[in-house]
Structures are given as structure tokens and as C-alpha cells.
Amino acid sequence: MRILLLGVDGFLGRHAATVLRSLPGATVLTAGRRPDHDLRLDLATAQAGPLGEELAALTPDAVVNFAGAVSGSAVTLAEVNARGPAVLCEALAQGAPKARLVHIGSAGEYGVCEPGSSLAEDADARPVGVYGATKLAGSLAVAGSPLDAVVLRVFNPVGPGAPAGSLPGRLAAELRRAAPQGADGVVEVGDLSAHRDFVDARDVARAVGLAVAAEHPLPRVLNLASGRAKPVRAIADGLAAAAGFTGRIDESGAGSERSAAVSWQQAEVSAAARELGWHPETDLADTLRDLWLSTDPLVTG
């Protein structure tokens, strides 16, 4: 099986590459901006016609798209998250129409959720910001295409290698800075009371492998999450425990606008269990321990 992986340089893409390369008989090709990729590609500017010709030459059996932007201007977000998947779908229809497309969506596409409730795949999508709106546009392009395609709508991924710009990555860096101060150490954050559905990045990677290898058609959208909302504060507490931090976490700093607008998100994940045989396996405490160890210079050298 020839698998073309877009976004391999990112947090989730790196974990997925490990899983995909372990699939029996798999050959993993990569696409990205760097010259050492098998396909030089920037979906923000790619044209469907030339890309279709390149895809025809690569003859992929499956394409996995992790390419996306979580920050930047509205133009950047629209180009990468909305235009990019639409161009990819058109190019695949032209150059590799039988390839399965596994596209990575986001819980941000759902937006507001009633506290205490769970979001199934047929829930109304009401994104509250440009990021969620552009991700939704990209997912709609995939779901509405004639391809053999599935959108894996990932909720809040955490794990080793979490980017510095994410809340877990920032907290790990701040804890490392404050830890030498012992009980006098202070980490300043915003309000951590919002509830999110966290999922280990390695569990997401397993789901991607299952989606690529599935021999039956898949639903257009599948949620990937733990199925249990937890306060964002659990990330800070778990990382502090992993770090042995004895200081104080101060929540009086500036908070996230999205957390204020969307105070609760929890996924219904039974469809992924039914269609992929997938279940989240990694406890959040283990995830946060592994995240801390992956960024600890005393461990990584």
C-alpha cells in the first residue's frame, strides 16, 4: 500500500508517520514544503491541475492530510484550512480517484456545546471563530467530494512533542522555568475552568492507521476523543505532578477567548469504535507524564 502523508512535520503528523510505516506492506511517501519530501507541496498555493498530475505519477492508495494552520491571519487560515482541502479533493479526483482520503478535522468545527452533553457527528456545527470556520469549510469540501474520504474530527490532542504554542506545551515550558524556585515558584495562566475532551496524540495516530487500512467504506465524519470532558485545569495539575512542581499555579492571567466562548466540549465516540474498532487507550496522567519527559532536558539529553 502506497500512502501519501501531508503534514508529517507537525505534532500529530509525526506520530501518525510512525503508525503508518508499521502497517504491513506500507510505503509511506511524504509531501510538504521542504525539498527532501517526495512531493514538494504547499496546499495554500497549489493548483488542482498540476497537483493532479503529480498525484497520478505517485499512484497513492491512500492520502492522509494533516496539513493545517491553527493561527495566523484570516487569509492564512482560509488558504490552508479551507482552500487547501478543496484543492486536494479536486486534484485527487483528477489524478488518483480511487485513493482513500483521510482528512484531519477539528473539534473547533462544532463550536458551542450544551454543558453536560456530548457531540455526535451529526451535531450542528457552529464554530465561534475563524479557525473553526475555516476547518469546517475544509471538512465540508472533503465530505462533499466524490472520493472515498473520511474526516477524522480530532478534539484536544495532547502528548509527547506537543507544540510550544499549545497550552500543554506552554505549561511545560513555564513549569520548567519555575520549578527551580521550589515552593516559591509561580506559573501564571488564564482561567482553566473550561472543559475539554483530551485525547492522546498516539491514540489519534492509531485511528489514522485503522482508517487507512479499513477495507469497508467509512462514514464521512468520525470523532476522535476520549469521550469524557475534563477541566483544562487537569492539564496543569497533571503536568505539575509529572514535574514534581511544588509551587503555585496562578489563574489570574489573560485567558483564551475561545475558552470563554465555548466552556464545554465532550465527544460521542461510539461511531469510531463501531467503524474502526478504535478506543482511546492512554490515560491522561500517562499522556502528561510522557509529554513532560519528552521535553525534559535531563531525560532527552
Salt bridges, closest charged atoms under 4 A:
ASP9 OD1 - ARG34 NH1 2.49
ASP9 OD2 - HIS37 NE2 3.10
ASP36 OD1 - ARG34 NE 2.83
ASP42 OD2 - ARG33 NE 3.35
GLU109 OE1 - ARG153 NH2 2.65
ASP148 OD2 - ARG100 NE 3.14
GLU174 OE1 - ARG177 NH2 2.91
ASP200 OD2 - ARG202 NH2 2.80
ASP203 OD1 - ARG206 NH2 3.14
ASP250 OD2 - ARG248 NH1 3.88
GLU251 OE2 - ARG233 NE 2.64
GLU275 OE1 - HIS216 NE2 3.75
GLU275 OE2 - ARG274 NE 3.73
GLU281 OE2 - ARG206 NH1 3.66
ASP286 OD1 - ARG289 NH1 3.28
ASP290 OD2 - ARG202 NH1 2.96
ASP290 OD1 - ARG289 NH2 2.99
